[in-house]
Amino acid sequence: MDTYRRVFVESWTAPLLSRPNPLRRSGFDMDLLVERIEREAQDVVSLTLRAPAGDRLPQWSPGSHLDLILPSGRQRQYSLCGDPGDRTGYRIAVRRIAAGGGGSIEVHERVRAGDHVRVRGPRNAFSLVDAPSYLFIAAGIGITPILPMVTAAGARGRLVYLGRTRASMPFLNELPADAEIRPDDEYGVPDVAALMARAEPGAAVYVCGPPPVLAAAQECMFTLNPTGSLHAERFSAAPVVGGRDFDLTLARTGKTLRVGADETALAAIRRELPDAVYSCQQGFCGTCKTRVLSGAVDHRDRLLPDSQRHDQMLTCVSRAVGDSLVLDL
C-alpha cells in the first residue's frame, strides 16, 4: 500500500459530491539548506530544511506541501510533517519507491545533509476545516499530512494509522497516546467501512493513503455519516475515465504518437521524451503545462485560467476533443 506517489487532493463533502477545487497558491521560491536527513522507517527518510542565513521561513498550516526541485530538474511534492509553529525549519518525509518516477530514489541516493535545494511553497490544497470532531485515517506514508492535523485537532480528533508492518510506518513515536496503530501483519487487511463507522455525526473525516483505501472511504462515507464531510488525498494518479484514442504530434520532432483511451497524454509523451517534466499527475501543480499548436483540448485540470485554455494544456490529465492534437514539444 506504500508504493504510491503523492500527487493530488480530492475532497468530497456531504451531502453533495462536488468537483474538487483545490486552493492553489504560488507560495515562495526559496533556496534552502538540507540541515539533516534521518531514517524514520523502512525506506523512509525525513529531510529538515532551513534557510541558509537562519531566517524565519514562511508560515504554513496543517495539510500544506512543498514543491521540491531536485538536482536532476525533477519536481515532486511532499507534505510538511513538522510543527507549523516552528518557523526555523521545514520537515518533509520521502518513501523510496523503486518502481516510481525516480524522484524518491534521487532523494534517497543523491541528496545529502549540507546540500542546497530549491523549493516552492508552502501551498495548501488539503486544509483542515473547522468541525466538531475529526476522524483521521492515515495509511503508510499518508501519515505525513495527517500528523500536524492530529496535533491541531487535539481532543476533537481520533487517529487510526494503517500500514504493512510497524517497521514500515514512520513517526510512530510522535503519535498521540490514544492513536490506534493497525499494521496488516498484526490485524489483517483493514475494514475501511468499519473504521469509518467510528466517526461521530457531523465529523470531518480525513483519509490519506493508496487508492483502495480512498475508494472504500468514498463508497461508504455518506451512508454512514450523511452529515459529515470527507477529505481525501491521493498517492497515485486516478485512472483515465471516458477517454478515447487520439493522435498526438510533437511539433519539434515531427513525431506522431498514439494516445490510448486508457492512458494520459503525458504517458505517451514520456515514451518518446523520457525526460519530459511532470510532478502531480492530477492537473494541480502545472509542471507539465504545454503549449497547444493545433486541435481542441478536453481540459480536465483544476489549474488553468480561461485565458490560457485556448493554447495551453496540462498533459497529465487533459486530452483531445477530436482525433488529434499538435503540441510545442
C-alpha positions as protocol buffer text, in pm:
chain_id: "A"
residue {
  index: 1
  type: MET
  ca { x: 0 y: 0 z: 0 }
}
residue {
  index: 2
  type: ASP
  ca { x: 303 y: 228 z: 23 }
}
residue {
  index: 3
  type: THR
  ca { x: 406 y: 204 z: -344 }
}
residue {
  index: 4
  type: TYR
  ca { x: 220 y: 517 z: -438 }
}
residue {
  index: 5
  type: ARG
  ca { x: 344 y: 865 z: -508 }
}
residue {
  index: 6
  type: ARG
  ca { x: 193 y: 1175 z: -369 }
}
residue {
  index: 7
  type: VAL
  ca { x: 4 y: 1365 z: -634 }
}
residue {
  index: 8
  type: PHE
  ca { x: -323 y: 1543 z: -577 }
}
residue {
  index: 9
  type: VAL
  ca { x: -608 y: 1609 z: -342 }
}
residue {
  index: 10
  type: GLU
  ca { x: -971 y: 1509 z: -390 }
}
residue {
  index: 11
  type: SER
  ca { x: -1232 y: 1623 z: -141 }
}
residue {
  index: 12
  type: TRP
  ca { x: -1592 y: 1511 z: -104 }
}
residue {
  index: 13
  type: THR
  ca { x: -1832 y: 1700 z: 122 }
}
residue {
  index: 14
  type: ALA
  ca { x: -2171 y: 1559 z: 218 }
}
residue {
  index: 15
  type: PRO
  ca { x: -2433 y: 1560 z: 101 }
}
residue {
  index: 16
  type: LEU
  ca { x: -2323 y: 1678 z: -245 }
}
residue {
  index: 17
  type: LEU
  ca { x: -2027 y: 1527 z: -430 }
}
residue {
  index: 18
  type: SER
  ca { x: -1880 y: 1840 z: -584 }
}
residue {
  index: 19
  type: ARG
  ca { x: -1590 y: 1867 z: -827 }
}
residue {
  index: 20
  type: PRO
  ca { x: -1258 y: 1903 z: -641 }
}
residue {
  index: 21
  type: ASN
  ca { x: -1147 y: 2263 z: -634 }
}
residue {
  index: 22
  type: PRO
  ca { x: -813 y: 2276 z: -456 }
}
residue {
  index: 23
  type: LEU
  ca { x: -671 y: 2607 z: -347 }
}
residue {
  index: 24
  type: ARG
  ca { x: -352 y: 2689 z: -534 }
}
residue {
  index: 25
  type: ARG
  ca { x: -112 y: 2948 z: -404 }
}
residue {
  index: 26
  type: SER
  ca { x: 209 y: 3045 z: -575 }
}
residue {
  index: 27
  type: GLY
  ca { x: 391 y: 3041 z: -242 }
}
residue {
  index: 28
  type: PHE
  ca { x: 757 y: 3133 z: -235 }
}
residue {
  index: 29
  type: ASP
  ca { x: 1065 y: 3027 z: -430 }
}
residue {
  index: 30
  type: MET
  ca { x: 1344 y: 2955 z: -185 }
}
residue {
  index: 31
  type: ASP
  ca { x: 1690 y: 2803 z: -177 }
}
residue {
  index: 32
  type: LEU
  ca { x: 1708 y: 2604 z: 145 }
}
residue {
  index: 33
  type: LEU
  ca { x: 1978 y: 2408 z: 321 }
}
residue {
  index: 34
  type: VAL
  ca { x: 1929 y: 2038 z: 396 }
}
residue {
  index: 35
  type: GLU
  ca { x: 2026 y: 2054 z: 762 }
}
residue {
  index: 36
  type: ARG
  ca { x: 1981 y: 1685 z: 837 }
}
residue {
  index: 37
  type: ILE
  ca { x: 1843 y: 1361 z: 699 }
}
residue {
  index: 38
  type: GLU
  ca { x: 1705 y: 1098 z: 934 }
}
residue {
  index: 39
  type: ARG
  ca { x: 1576 y: 746 z: 883 }
}
residue {
  index: 40
  type: GLU
  ca { x: 1216 y: 735 z: 1005 }
}
residue {
  index: 41
  type: ALA
  ca { x: 1113 y: 384 z: 895 }
}
residue {
  index: 42
  type: GLN
  ca { x: 1195 y: 118 z: 640 }
}
residue {
  index: 43
  type: ASP
  ca { x: 1263 y: 305 z: 312 }
}
residue {
  index: 44
  type: VAL
  ca { x: 1151 y: 637 z: 465 }
}
residue {
  index: 45
  type: VAL
  ca { x: 1376 y: 933 z: 539 }
}
residue {
  index: 46
  type: SER
  ca { x: 1291 y: 1281 z: 664 }
}
residue {
  index: 47
  type: LEU
  ca { x: 1465 y: 1596 z: 548 }
}
residue {
  index: 48
  type: THR
  ca { x: 1487 y: 1904 z: 768 }
}
residue {
  index: 49
  type: LEU
  ca { x: 1525 y: 2218 z: 559 }
}
residue {
  index: 50
  type: ARG
  ca { x: 1634 y: 2558 z: 685 }
}
residue {
  index: 51
  type: ALA
  ca { x: 1715 y: 2899 z: 539 }
}
residue {
  index: 52
  type: PRO
  ca { x: 2094 y: 2922 z: 488 }
}
residue {
  index: 53
  type: ALA
  ca { x: 2113 y: 3250 z: 680 }
}
residue {
  index: 54
  type: GLY
  ca { x: 1886 y: 3125 z: 956 }
}
residue {
  index: 55
  type: ASP
  ca { x: 1594 y: 3348 z: 856 }
}
residue {
  index: 56
  type: ARG
  ca { x: 1241 y: 3264 z: 963 }
}
residue {
  index: 57
  type: LEU
  ca { x: 1054 y: 3066 z: 698 }
}
residue {
  index: 58
  type: PRO
  ca { x: 705 y: 3145 z: 563 }
}
residue {
  index: 59
  type: GLN
  ca { x: 429 y: 3015 z: 785 }
}
residue {
  index: 60
  type: TRP
  ca { x: 220 y: 2714 z: 690 }
}
residue {
  index: 61
  type: SER
  ca { x: -88 y: 2530 z: 810 }
}
residue {
  index: 62
  type: PRO
  ca { x: -159 y: 2155 z: 851 }
}
residue {
  index: 63
  type: GLY
  ca { x: -206 y: 1987 z: 513 }
}
residue {
  index: 64
  type: SER
  ca { x: 47 y: 2210 z: 333 }
}
residue {
  index: 65
  type: HIS
  ca { x: 312 y: 2079 z: 98 }
}
residue {
  index: 66
  type: LEU
  ca { x: 632 y: 2194 z: -70 }
}
residue {
  index: 67
  type: ASP
  ca { x: 738 y: 2153 z: -431 }
}
residue {
  index: 68
  type: LEU
  ca { x: 1092 y: 2014 z: -415 }
}
residue {
  index: 69
  type: ILE
  ca { x: 1308 y: 2076 z: -722 }
}
residue {
  index: 70
  type: LEU
  ca { x: 1575 y: 1808 z: -729 }
}
residue {
  index: 71
  type: PRO
  ca { x: 1926 y: 1837 z: -878 }
}
residue {
  index: 72
  type: SER
  ca { x: 1810 y: 1645 z: -1188 }
}
residue {
  index: 73
  type: GLY
  ca { x: 1533 y: 1900 z: -1250 }
}
residue {
  index: 74
  type: ARG
  ca { x: 1260 y: 1664 z: -1135 }
}
residue {
  index: 75
  type: GLN
  ca { x: 990 y: 1838 z: -933 }
}
residue {
  index: 76
  type: ARG
  ca { x: 799 y: 1649 z: -666 }
}
residue {
  index: 77
  type: GLN
  ca { x: 553 y: 1745 z: -395 }
}
residue {
  index: 78
  type: TYR
  ca { x: 593 y: 1643 z: -32 }
}
residue {
  index: 79
  type: SER
  ca { x: 375 y: 1717 z: 267 }
}
residue {
  index: 80
  type: LEU
  ca { x: 509 y: 1924 z: 553 }
}
residue {
  index: 81
  type: CYS
  ca { x: 503 y: 1698 z: 856 }
}
residue {
  index: 82
  type: GLY
  ca { x: 670 y: 1904 z: 1126 }
}
residue {
  index: 83
  type: ASP
  ca { x: 543 y: 2170 z: 1364 }
}
residue {
  index: 84
  type: PRO
  ca { x: 363 y: 2463 z: 1195 }
}
residue {
  index: 85
  type: GLY
  ca { x: 465 y: 2682 z: 1488 }
}
residue {
  index: 86
  type: ASP
  ca { x: 836 y: 2624 z: 1419 }
}
residue {
  index: 87
  type: ARG
  ca { x: 937 y: 2889 z: 1164 }
}
residue {
  index: 88
  type: THR
  ca { x: 1305 y: 2790 z: 1180 }
}
residue {
  index: 89
  type: GLY
  ca { x: 1270 y: 2482 z: 960 }
}
residue {
  index: 90
  type: TYR
  ca { x: 1052 y: 2262 z: 742 }
}
residue {
  index: 91
  type: ARG
  ca { x: 1034 y: 1883 z: 763 }
}
residue {
  index: 92
  type: ILE
  ca { x: 927 y: 1653 z: 481 }
}
residue {
  index: 93
  type: ALA
  ca { x: 939 y: 1273 z: 455 }
}
residue {
  index: 94
  type: VAL
  ca { x: 1005 y: 1066 z: 145 }
}
residue {
  index: 95
  type: ARG
  ca { x: 943 y: 696 z: 93 }
}
residue {
  index: 96
  type: ARG
  ca { x: 1176 y: 527 z: -156 }
}
residue {
  index: 97
  type: ILE
  ca { x: 969 y: 394 z: -446 }
}
residue {
  index: 98
  type: ALA
  ca { x: 1181 y: 159 z: -657 }
}
residue {
  index: 99
  type: ALA
  ca { x: 927 y: 144 z: -940 }
}
residue {
  index: 100
  type: GLY
  ca { x: 834 y: 514 z: -930 }
}
residue {
  index: 101
  type: GLY
  ca { x: 937 y: 804 z: -1149 }
}
residue {
  index: 102
  type: GLY
  ca { x: 1283 y: 839 z: -996 }
}
residue {
  index: 103
  type: GLY
  ca { x: 1219 y: 1133 z: -765 }
}
residue {
  index: 104
  type: SER
  ca { x: 1219 y: 940 z: -439 }
}
residue {
  index: 105
  type: ILE
  ca { x: 1526 y: 739 z: -542 }
}
residue {
  index: 106
  type: GLU
  ca { x: 1707 y: 1064 z: -614 }
}
residue {
  index: 107
  type: VAL
  ca { x: 1621 y: 1198 z: -270 }
}
residue {
  index: 108
  type: HIS
  ca { x: 1743 y: 880 z: -103 }
}
residue {
  index: 109
  type: GLU
  ca { x: 2059 y: 831 z: -307 }
}
residue {
  index: 110
  type: ARG
  ca { x: 2178 y: 1178 z: -409 }
}
residue {
  index: 111
  type: VAL
  ca { x: 2057 y: 1438 z: -162 }
}
residue {
  index: 112
  type: ARG
  ca { x: 2281 y: 1477 z: 141 }
}
residue {
  index: 113
  type: ALA
  ca { x: 2295 y: 1691 z: 454 }
}
residue {
  index: 114
  type: GLY
  ca { x: 2464 y: 2018 z: 365 }
}
residue {
  index: 115
  type: ASP
  ca { x: 2317 y: 2030 z: 14 }
}
residue {
  index: 116
  type: HIS
  ca { x: 2111 y: 2322 z: -106 }
}
residue {
  index: 117
  type: VAL
  ca { x: 1775 y: 2254 z: -270 }
}
residue {
  index: 118
  type: ARG
  ca { x: 1519 y: 2473 z: -442 }
}
residue {
  index: 119
  type: VAL
  ca { x: 1165 y: 2464 z: -306 }
}
residue {
  index: 120
  type: ARG
  ca { x: 837 y: 2634 z: -390 }
}
residue {
  index: 121
  type: GLY
  ca { x: 559 y: 2688 z: -140 }
}
residue {
  index: 122
  type: PRO
  ca { x: 422 y: 2624 z: 108 }
}
residue {
  index: 123
  type: ARG
  ca { x: 83 y: 2564 z: -55 }
}
residue {
  index: 124
  type: ASN
  ca { x: -223 y: 2403 z: 95 }
}
residue {
  index: 125
  type: ALA
  ca { x: -483 y: 2208 z: -103 }
}
residue {
  index: 126
  type: PHE
  ca { x: -569 y: 1976 z: 187 }
}
residue {
  index: 127
  type: SER
  ca { x: -663 y: 2220 z: 458 }
}
residue {
  index: 128
  type: LEU
  ca { x: -807 y: 2131 z: 795 }
}
residue {
  index: 129
  type: VAL
  ca { x: -1167 y: 2254 z: 812 }
}
residue {
  index: 130
  type: ASP
  ca { x: -1336 y: 2351 z: 1135 }
}
residue {
  index: 131
  type: ALA
  ca { x: -1552 y: 2067 z: 1265 }
}
residue {
  index: 132
  type: PRO
  ca { x: -1695 y: 1949 z: 1598 }
}
residue {
  index: 133
  type: SER
  ca { x: -1491 y: 1630 z: 1574 }
}
residue {
  index: 134
  type: TYR
  ca { x: -1243 y: 1457 z: 1344 }
}
residue {
  index: 135
  type: LEU
  ca { x: -1155 y: 1105 z: 1238 }
}
residue {
  index: 136
  type: PHE
  ca { x: -815 y: 1070 z: 1072 }
}
residue {
  index: 137
  type: ILE
  ca { x: -725 y: 756 z: 877 }
}
residue {
  index: 138
  type: ALA
  ca { x: -366 y: 750 z: 753 }
}
residue {
  index: 139
  type: ALA
  ca { x: -211 y: 466 z: 555 }
}
residue {
  index: 140
  type: GLY
  ca { x: 167 y: 432 z: 532 }
}
residue {
  index: 141
  type: ILE
  ca { x: 339 y: 750 z: 418 }
}
residue {
  index: 142
  type: GLY
  ca { x: -7 y: 907 z: 428 }
}
residue {
  index: 143
  type: ILE
  ca { x: 72 y: 995 z: 787 }
}
residue {
  index: 144
  type: THR
  ca { x: 277 y: 1292 z: 667 }
}
residue {
  index: 145
  type: PRO
  ca { x: -3 y: 1547 z: 607 }
}
residue {
  index: 146
  type: ILE
  ca { x: -219 y: 1393 z: 879 }
}
residue {
  index: 147
  type: LEU
  ca { x: 34 y: 1422 z: 1162 }
}
residue {
  index: 148
  type: PRO
  ca { x: 15 y: 1803 z: 1202 }
}
residue {
  index: 149
  type: MET
  ca { x: -365 y: 1785 z: 1166 }
}
residue {
  index: 150
  type: VAL
  ca { x: -394 y: 1541 z: 1456 }
}
residue {
  index: 151
  type: THR
  ca { x: -192 y: 1775 z: 1674 }
}
residue {
  index: 152
  type: ALA
  ca { x: -404 y: 2075 z: 1573 }
}
residue {
  index: 153
  type: ALA
  ca { x: -731 y: 1889 z: 1633 }
}
residue {
  index: 154
  type: GLY
  ca { x: -630 y: 1792 z: 1985 }
}
residue {
  index: 155
  type: ALA
  ca { x: -904 y: 1626 z: 2186 }
}
residue {
  index: 156
  type: ARG
  ca { x: -1152 y: 1663 z: 1900 }
}
residue {
  index: 157
  type: GLY
  ca { x: -953 y: 1422 z: 1683 }
}
residue {
  index: 158
  type: ARG
  ca { x: -904 y: 1047 z: 1666 }
}
residue {
  index: 159
  type: LEU
  ca { x: -630 y: 880 z: 1458 }
}
residue {
  index: 160
  type: VAL
  ca { x: -624 y: 533 z: 1301 }
}
residue {
  index: 161
  type: TYR
  ca { x: -286 y: 457 z: 1140 }
}
residue {
  index: 162
  type: LEU
  ca { x: -260 y: 171 z: 888 }
}
residue {
  index: 163
  type: GLY
  ca { x: 49 y: 14 z: 732 }
}
residue {
  index: 164
  type: ARG
  ca { x: 212 y: -308 z: 618 }
}
residue {
  index: 165
  type: THR
  ca { x: 429 y: -353 z: 928 }
}
residue {
  index: 166
  type: ARG
  ca { x: 535 y: -134 z: 1217 }
}
residue {
  index: 167
  type: ALA
  ca { x: 883 y: -118 z: 1067 }
}
residue {
  index: 168
  type: SER
  ca { x: 739 y: 45 z: 754 }
}
residue {
  index: 169
  type: MET
  ca { x: 535 y: 309 z: 940 }
}
residue {
  index: 170
  type: PRO
  ca { x: 715 y: 639 z: 1007 }
}
residue {
  index: 171
  type: PHE
  ca { x: 669 y: 867 z: 1309 }
}
residue {
  index: 172
  type: LEU
  ca { x: 523 y: 604 z: 1542 }
}
residue {
  index: 173
  type: ASN
  ca { x: 700 y: 776 z: 1831 }
}
residue {
  index: 174
  type: GLU
  ca { x: 526 y: 1108 z: 1755 }
}
residue {
  index: 175
  type: LEU
  ca { x: 165 y: 990 z: 1767 }
}
residue {
  index: 176
  type: PRO
  ca { x: -79 y: 1083 z: 2041 }
}
residue {
  index: 177
  type: ALA
  ca { x: -118 y: 827 z: 2315 }
}
residue {
  index: 178
  type: ASP
  ca { x: -469 y: 730 z: 2204 }
}
residue {
  index: 179
  type: ALA
  ca { x: -376 y: 671 z: 1838 }
}
residue {
  index: 180
  type: GLU
  ca { x: -476 y: 328 z: 1705 }
}
residue {
  index: 181
  type: ILE
  ca { x: -192 y: 162 z: 1515 }
}
residue {
  index: 182
  type: ARG
  ca { x: -304 y: -123 z: 1286 }
}
residue {
  index: 183
  type: PRO
  ca { x: -28 y: -285 z: 1076 }
}
residue {
  index: 184
  type: ASP
  ca { x: -154 y: -550 z: 833 }
}
residue {
  index: 185
  type: ASP
  ca { x: 73 y: -823 z: 966 }
}
residue {
  index: 186
  type: GLU
  ca { x: -92 y: -791 z: 1307 }
}
residue {
  index: 187
  type: TYR
  ca { x: -453 y: -704 z: 1223 }
}
residue {
  index: 188
  type: GLY
  ca { x: -503 y: -819 z: 864 }
}
residue {
  index: 189
  type: VAL
  ca { x: -635 y: -612 z: 575 }
}
residue {
  index: 190
  type: PRO
  ca { x: -826 y: -316 z: 721 }
}
residue {
  index: 191
  type: ASP
  ca { x: -1203 y: -295 z: 702 }
}
residue {
  index: 192
  type: VAL
  ca { x: -1226 y: 69 z: 598 }
}
residue {
  index: 193
  type: ALA
  ca { x: -1605 y: 83 z: 633 }
}
residue {
  index: 194
  type: ALA
  ca { x: -1582 y: -38 z: 992 }
}
residue {
  index: 195
  type: LEU
  ca { x: -1322 y: 226 z: 1067 }
}
residue {
  index: 196
  type: MET
  ca { x: -1529 y: 498 z: 901 }
}
residue {
  index: 197
  type: ALA
  ca { x: -1829 y: 400 z: 1111 }
}
residue {
  index: 198
  type: ARG
  ca { x: -1645 y: 526 z: 1417 }
}
residue {
  index: 199
  type: ALA
  ca { x: -1681 y: 889 z: 1306 }
}
residue {
  index: 200
  type: GLU
  ca { x: -1927 y: 1092 z: 1512 }
}
residue {
  index: 201
  type: PRO
  ca { x: -2221 y: 1257 z: 1332 }
}
residue {
  index: 202
  type: GLY
  ca { x: -2104 y: 1574 z: 1160 }
}
residue {
  index: 203
  type: ALA
  ca { x: -1738 y: 1479 z: 1186 }
}
residue {
  index: 204
  type: ALA
  ca { x: -1477 y: 1578 z: 931 }
}
residue {
  index: 205
  type: VAL
  ca { x: -1310 y: 1257 z: 812 }
}
residue {
  index: 206
  type: TYR
  ca { x: -958 y: 1288 z: 667 }
}
residue {
  index: 207
  type: VAL
  ca { x: -816 y: 994 z: 474 }
}
residue {
  index: 208
  type: CYS
  ca { x: -469 y: 983 z: 321 }
}
residue {
  index: 209
  type: GLY
  ca { x: -328 y: 675 z: 152 }
}
residue {
  index: 210
  type: PRO
  ca { x: -343 y: 450 z: -154 }
}
residue {
  index: 211
  type: PRO
  ca { x: -642 y: 429 z: -392 }
}
residue {
  index: 212
  type: PRO
  ca { x: -811 y: 121 z: -239 }
}
residue {
  index: 213
  type: VAL
  ca { x: -837 y: 294 z: 97 }
}
residue {
  index: 214
  type: LEU
  ca { x: -970 y: 614 z: -61 }
}
residue {
  index: 215
  type: ALA
  ca { x: -1220 y: 430 z: -280 }
}
residue {
  index: 216
  type: ALA
  ca { x: -1355 y: 235 z: 17 }
}
residue {
  index: 217
  type: ALA
  ca { x: -1388 y: 556 z: 220 }
}
residue {
  index: 218
  type: GLN
  ca { x: -1571 y: 737 z: -58 }
}
residue {
  index: 219
  type: GLU
  ca { x: -1808 y: 445 z: -114 }
}
residue {
  index: 220
  type: CYS
  ca { x: -1931 y: 426 z: 244 }
}
residue {
  index: 221
  type: MET
  ca { x: -1893 y: 777 z: 383 }
}
residue {
  index: 222
  type: PHE
  ca { x: -2229 y: 930 z: 308 }
}
residue {
  index: 223
  type: THR
  ca { x: -2426 y: 621 z: 403 }
}
residue {
  index: 224
  type: LEU
  ca { x: -2252 y: 602 z: 737 }
}
residue {
  index: 225
  type: ASN
  ca { x: -2229 y: 974 z: 811 }
}
residue {
  index: 226
  type: PRO
  ca { x: -2453 y: 1186 z: 586 }
}
residue {
  index: 227
  type: THR
  ca { x: -2395 y: 1499 z: 796 }
}
residue {
  index: 228
  type: GLY
  ca { x: -2017 y: 1468 z: 791 }
}
residue {
  index: 229
  type: SER
  ca { x: -1755 y: 1557 z: 532 }
}
residue {
  index: 230
  type: LEU
  ca { x: -1484 y: 1350 z: 367 }
}
residue {
  index: 231
  type: HIS
  ca { x: -1145 y: 1492 z: 271 }
}
residue {
  index: 232
  type: ALA
  ca { x: -902 y: 1260 z: 96 }
}
residue {
  index: 233
  type: GLU
  ca { x: -555 y: 1284 z: -53 }
}
residue {
  index: 234
  type: ARG
  ca { x: -433 y: 1057 z: -330 }
}
residue {
  index: 235
  type: PHE
  ca { x: -90 y: 899 z: -375 }
}
residue {
  index: 236
  type: SER
  ca { x: -139 y: 784 z: -733 }
}
residue {
  index: 237
  type: ALA
  ca { x: -290 y: 924 z: -1050 }
}
residue {
  index: 238
  type: ALA
  ca { x: -656 y: 844 z: -1093 }
}
residue {
  index: 239
  type: PRO
  ca { x: -740 y: 614 z: -1386 }
}
residue {
  index: 240
  type: VAL
  ca { x: -849 y: 778 z: -1710 }
}
residue {
  index: 241
  type: VAL
  ca { x: -1228 y: 791 z: -1731 }
}
residue {
  index: 242
  type: GLY
  ca { x: -1418 y: 842 z: -2056 }
}
residue {
  index: 243
  type: GLY
  ca { x: -1105 y: 854 z: -2268 }
}
residue {
  index: 244
  type: ARG
  ca { x: -1073 y: 783 z: -2639 }
}
residue {
  index: 245
  type: ASP
  ca { x: -776 y: 721 z: -2866 }
}
residue {
  index: 246
  type: PHE
  ca { x: -620 y: 1020 z: -3037 }
}
residue {
  index: 247
  type: ASP
  ca { x: -305 y: 1120 z: -3224 }
}
residue {
  index: 248
  type: LEU
  ca { x: -56 y: 1350 z: -3056 }
}
residue {
  index: 249
  type: THR
  ca { x: 207 y: 1520 z: -3272 }
}
residue {
  index: 250
  type: LEU
  ca { x: 523 y: 1663 z: -3120 }
}
residue {
  index: 251
  type: ALA
  ca { x: 595 y: 1962 z: -3343 }
}
residue {
  index: 252
  type: ARG
  ca { x: 967 y: 1996 z: -3267 }
}
residue {
  index: 253
  type: THR
  ca { x: 1046 y: 1638 z: -3363 }
}
residue {
  index: 254
  type: GLY
  ca { x: 763 y: 1574 z: -3607 }
}
residue {
  index: 255
  type: LYS
  ca { x: 684 y: 1252 z: -3422 }
}
residue {
  index: 256
  type: THR
  ca { x: 317 y: 1146 z: -3402 }
}
residue {
  index: 257
  type: LEU
  ca { x: 218 y: 931 z: -3104 }
}
residue {
  index: 258
  type: ARG
  ca { x: -98 y: 733 z: -3047 }
}
residue {
  index: 259
  type: VAL
  ca { x: -253 y: 802 z: -2707 }
}
residue {
  index: 260
  type: GLY
  ca { x: -461 y: 510 z: -2587 }
}
residue {
  index: 261
  type: ALA
  ca { x: -808 y: 550 z: -2444 }
}
residue {
  index: 262
  type: ASP
  ca { x: -688 y: 444 z: -2100 }
}
residue {
  index: 263
  type: GLU
  ca { x: -360 y: 638 z: -2086 }
}
residue {
  index: 264
  type: THR
  ca { x: -268 y: 1002 z: -2045 }
}
residue {
  index: 265
  type: ALA
  ca { x: -105 y: 1228 z: -2300 }
}
residue {
  index: 266
  type: LEU
  ca { x: 186 y: 1259 z: -2055 }
}
residue {
  index: 267
  type: ALA
  ca { x: 240 y: 883 z: -2054 }
}
residue {
  index: 268
  type: ALA
  ca { x: 253 y: 878 z: -2435 }
}
residue {
  index: 269
  type: ILE
  ca { x: 489 y: 1176 z: -2443 }
}
residue {
  index: 270
  type: ARG
  ca { x: 726 y: 1013 z: -2195 }
}
residue {
  index: 271
  type: ARG
  ca { x: 760 y: 709 z: -2420 }
}
residue {
  index: 272
  type: GLU
  ca { x: 920 y: 942 z: -2673 }
}
residue {
  index: 273
  type: LEU
  ca { x: 1065 y: 1201 z: -2435 }
}
residue {
  index: 274
  type: PRO
  ca { x: 1157 y: 1021 z: -2111 }
}
residue {
  index: 275
  type: ASP
  ca { x: 1283 y: 1344 z: -1954 }
}
residue {
  index: 276
  type: ALA
  ca { x: 952 y: 1532 z: -2001 }
}
residue {
  index: 277
  type: VAL
  ca { x: 887 y: 1714 z: -1676 }
}
residue {
  index: 278
  type: TYR
  ca { x: 589 y: 1640 z: -1454 }
}
residue {
  index: 279
  type: SER
  ca { x: 502 y: 1624 z: -1087 }
}
residue {
  index: 280
  type: CYS
  ca { x: 149 y: 1578 z: -950 }
}
residue {
  index: 281
  type: GLN
  ca { x: -11 y: 1383 z: -1239 }
}
residue {
  index: 282
  type: GLN
  ca { x: -351 y: 1516 z: -1132 }
}
residue {
  index: 283
  type: GLY
  ca { x: -380 y: 1853 z: -1304 }
}
residue {
  index: 284
  type: PHE
  ca { x: -292 y: 2056 z: -999 }
}
residue {
  index: 285
  type: CYS
  ca { x: 68 y: 2172 z: -999 }
}
residue {
  index: 286
  type: GLY
  ca { x: 115 y: 2290 z: -1359 }
}
residue {
  index: 287
  type: THR
  ca { x: 459 y: 2137 z: -1408 }
}
residue {
  index: 288
  type: CYS
  ca { x: 357 y: 1962 z: -1733 }
}
residue {
  index: 289
  type: LYS
  ca { x: 184 y: 2267 z: -1887 }
}
residue {
  index: 290
  type: THR
  ca { x: 246 y: 2261 z: -2263 }
}
residue {
  index: 291
  type: ARG
  ca { x: 161 y: 2493 z: -2549 }
}
residue {
  index: 292
  type: VAL
  ca { x: -103 y: 2362 z: -2792 }
}
residue {
  index: 293
  type: LEU
  ca { x: -40 y: 2449 z: -3156 }
}
residue {
  index: 294
  type: SER
  ca { x: -339 y: 2279 z: -3311 }
}
residue {
  index: 295
  type: GLY
  ca { x: -652 y: 2092 z: -3204 }
}
residue {
  index: 296
  type: ALA
  ca { x: -922 y: 2129 z: -2940 }
}
residue {
  index: 297
  type: VAL
  ca { x: -848 y: 2027 z: -2581 }
}
residue {
  index: 298
  type: ASP
  ca { x: -1070 y: 1843 z: -2336 }
}
residue {
  index: 299
  type: HIS
  ca { x: -944 y: 2027 z: -2026 }
}
residue {
  index: 300
  type: ARG
  ca { x: -958 y: 1810 z: -1715 }
}
residue {
  index: 301
  type: ASP
  ca { x: -732 y: 2012 z: -1488 }
}
residue {
  index: 302
  type: ARG
  ca { x: -814 y: 2233 z: -1190 }
}
residue {
  index: 303
  type: LEU
  ca { x: -550 y: 2495 z: -1259 }
}
residue {
  index: 304
  type: LEU
  ca { x: -552 y: 2676 z: -1593 }
}
residue {
  index: 305
  type: PRO
  ca { x: -749 y: 3002 z: -1609 }
}
residue {
  index: 306
  type: ASP
  ca { x: -983 y: 3056 z: -1902 }
}
residue {
  index: 307
  type: SER
  ca { x: -732 y: 3294 z: -2060 }
}
residue {
  index: 308
  type: GLN
  ca { x: -486 y: 3007 z: -2110 }
}
residue {
  index: 309
  type: ARG
  ca { x: -716 y: 2727 z: -2214 }
}
residue {
  index: 310
  type: HIS
  ca { x: -715 y: 2818 z: -2584 }
}
residue {
  index: 311
  type: ASP
  ca { x: -345 y: 2742 z: -2630 }
}
residue {
  index: 312
  type: GLN
  ca { x: -222 y: 2553 z: -2322 }
}
residue {
  index: 313
  type: MET
  ca { x: -292 y: 2215 z: -2163 }
}
residue {
  index: 314
  type: LEU
  ca { x: -177 y: 2001 z: -1875 }
}
residue {
  index: 315
  type: THR
  ca { x: -70 y: 1677 z: -2038 }
}
residue {
  index: 316
  type: CYS
  ca { x: -108 y: 1472 z: -1721 }
}
residue {
  index: 317
  type: VAL
  ca { x: -489 y: 1485 z: -1734 }
}
residue {
  index: 318
  type: SER
  ca { x: -619 y: 1674 z: -2040 }
}
residue {
  index: 319
  type: ARG
  ca { x: -692 y: 1513 z: -2376 }
}
residue {
  index: 320
  type: ALA
  ca { x: -803 y: 1584 z: -2732 }
}
residue {
  index: 321
  type: VAL
  ca { x: -1167 y: 1664 z: -2801 }
}
residue {
  index: 322
  type: GLY
  ca { x: -1130 y: 1529 z: -3153 }
}
residue {
  index: 323
  type: ASP
  ca { x: -885 y: 1293 z: -3319 }
}
residue {
  index: 324
  type: SER
  ca { x: -560 y: 1485 z: -3281 }
}
residue {
  index: 325
  type: LEU
  ca { x: -353 y: 1750 z: -3110 }
}
residue {
  index: 326
  type: VAL
  ca { x: -24 y: 1918 z: -3201 }
}
residue {
  index: 327
  type: LEU
  ca { x: 195 y: 2027 z: -2911 }
}
residue {
  index: 328
  type: ASP
  ca { x: 502 y: 2250 z: -2892 }
}
residue {
  index: 329
  type: LEU
  ca { x: 731 y: 1967 z: -2791 }
}
